[in-house]
Structure formats: C-alpha cells, structure tokens
Amino acid sequence: MSSNTFGKLFAVTTFGESHGPAIGCVIDGCPPGLPIDAARIEQALKRRATGRSRHTSQRHEADAVEILSGVFEGHSTGAPIALLVRNTDARSKDYTKIAEQFRPGHADWTYHKKYGIRDYRGGGRSSARETTMRVAAGVIARDYLATLGIQIRGYLAQLGPIRTDTRLLLDSVDDNPFFCPDPERVAELETFMDQLRKSGDSVGARVNVIASGVPAGLGEPVYGKLDAEIAAAMMSINAVKGVEIGAGFAAVEQPGTVHRDEITPQGFLSNHAGGILGGISSGQDILVSMVYKPTSSLRLPGRTLNTAGEEVDIVTTGRHDPCVGIRATPIAEAMLALVLMDQYLRHRAQCGDVGIIGPDISQ
Ligand code: EPS
C-alpha cells in the first residue's frame, strides 16, 4: 500500500522528491468559486522556505507555483486543482558519499528496509521538501476556512532549552525567522543557533498551533475524531515525535476538578481540553502542540552501517537545517487547516441540516 493522499472530501495528494524535477499536489474536492492565486500561494511558501536566514538550510529554491488545473479566471471550478513547483537548486553530489550509508536517526534505514530501493538524493520522498506542497494546499484550505471565520496561527514555543512561549505576541511571529512570539527572546535564539551551527550539532523544537473561530461540531467519532486526525496530520510532518492537544501530557497530574472545563452561561471557564471533547470541536480554540526531533543529517561523525552491512563512520555534508522546527510553524498551520477543511466538508455532508439545540454558549 501507498499513502500519499490526505483527507476524504478535501483530498490532497502530494508527489515528487527533493532532488527530482518537481514536486506537486492535486487537491480534489475544493468547493467552487474560491479565489485562487499563484502569487498568494508563493507568498505563503516563502514563510516555510529554506535560506530565509542563516539558521536554516542554504538551499535557495525559487518555489514558483504553476497552476495546471482546476482554476478558471482566478477561481476554483470544482475540478481537481493541480499545483506544480519545479526544483531549481538541488545539489545531488552532496549525497554521493552517503548513497550507501544510513544516517542514524534518519528515514534512510527504514525506506531501504521497506522498499529495497532508495532515492538517496536529498532524502528523496522523505525530505522536508515535500512539506512545500502541504503549505500550498493549506493556503487554499485556510482561505476557505477564513470565509467561515476560522483563523489558524502558530508559533515556536521552545527551541532546544529555550522556552519562547514566555509572551504570546502573535502579531510579531512573522517579524523574525523563528516564528517566535516573544520578540525579547529572538536575540537569545540567534546566539544559541550560531553556537549550535558552529558546533555541528542539531536540536529539537516545540511548535504550537491555535485554531480560533471553529464552530462546535467538527469531528467524526469514533475513528475520525477531530483530535485523532489532528494528531495523525501533525505526526505525518517530518521529524515530529510527539503531539499534544490542550493540556496534553500535563493531564496526567491534573485532578479532574482542574482538568474539566466548567461551563457557564458565559462560556467555558478554561480550555484544558484544547477545544475538543469526545473527538468533536467544542467551539473553543483548538490548541495543538508538537515536538520536532533534532535533525539527523550531521557533519559530526557517527557510527552506522553501509548497505553491505559493514560498520562505517558517517559524516553528512551539504546544506542542512540545524533545527527543522525553525521552519515548521507554517507546515503545522497548514496541516491543521487541511484537517479542519476536510472535517468541515464532512460535517456539512452528514449534519449540515442539524440545528443546534439550546443556546450556543461556546462562541
Ligand atoms: C532536507 C535537506 C536539505 C534541505 C531540505 C530538507 O535538502 P538539500 O540537502 O537538498 O539541500 O534543504 O529542505 C528543502 C529543500 C525545503 O524546501 O524544505 C531534508 O533532508 O529533509
């Protein structure tokens, strides 16, 4: 089996490899009449792109978007929307040395074990380059969701040992290359990353995403619960090793009297549930948090095997992100948008004519 499509009614299929001729996606199920503009998508891709600062990979991709289908006179037609981005700055020779070696901590090993053949150039399909198309499709989902009053915003919550969720000035997230919500932490991040880059090591990060304006009712118990699909969406992003909704793992220490979000005529008194109860959105903000592991492509030597099963020391050269989490905020936002878009269309299909009984206190 293969699994390159995300979503049921808003179904996004991505294709392409990091060093292949192009990457792309096909979005099937987009409602007609939505304005779609390549330049707007390209703007969004710039937020995620490599080479925006000295703290990320220095690969400089054009990330020019070609719309091949599904858009007429600037609007979605209801036909599949096909987007293509040609790869323009792949440097495959960087990978010749490790073509027959497995980077410890990388998908090299498992792709080889599963498929028996591996495009080693830039990690092939396992590369974070693929997330470009998630962000592209995410623009379309976010634009539609915005017409419903749903907004999605993410930020870097922690980079290595540095907590950055000290102040949530979300309007300043795009003013720095880290998506840091506290401008006072940026200098510390710069210094930390400069030292890390010199050392040759890498580090992990935590990214948080919030969806506001989500109506109560999205989510399909029991196997299509909203939180289950959000967790799966985030876990499908390269390097994500953990996902939390609301209080998340902190719930283990919370008494029920604290964790429960008491309900009053004015609304919920807290949001430990992260906006989801029983797998269905409650109308509160949806709170998602995820952790990215440290990058596995390192110039510091490490022990591994080669494809002949011999012990070797591996050194990975080339252009890599010392912290993939730095560029991950737009990807996490896009994945949350894809889940909500798909779940919205699914809710409309099954329950579109269900009236809410009693006052809606959740808004
Ligand atoms: C990546 C390795 C690097 C990054 C790449 C992700 O690729 P390369 O070695 O070919 O320069 O630059 O990121 C992107 C190209 C991108 O657009 O995100 C990896 O191993 O995941």
Boltz pocket constraint, residues with backbone or C-beta under 6 A from the ligand:
constraints:
  - pocket:
      binder: B
      contacts: [[A, 18], [A, 48], [A, 49], [A, 50], [A, 57], [A, 58], [A, 59], [A, 61], [A, 89], [A, 90], [A, 91], [A, 94], [A, 121], [A, 122], [A, 123], [A, 126], [A, 127], [A, 128], [A, 129], [A, 130], [A, 132], [A, 238], [A, 297], [A, 318], [A, 319], [A, 320], [A, 321]]
      max_distance: 6.0
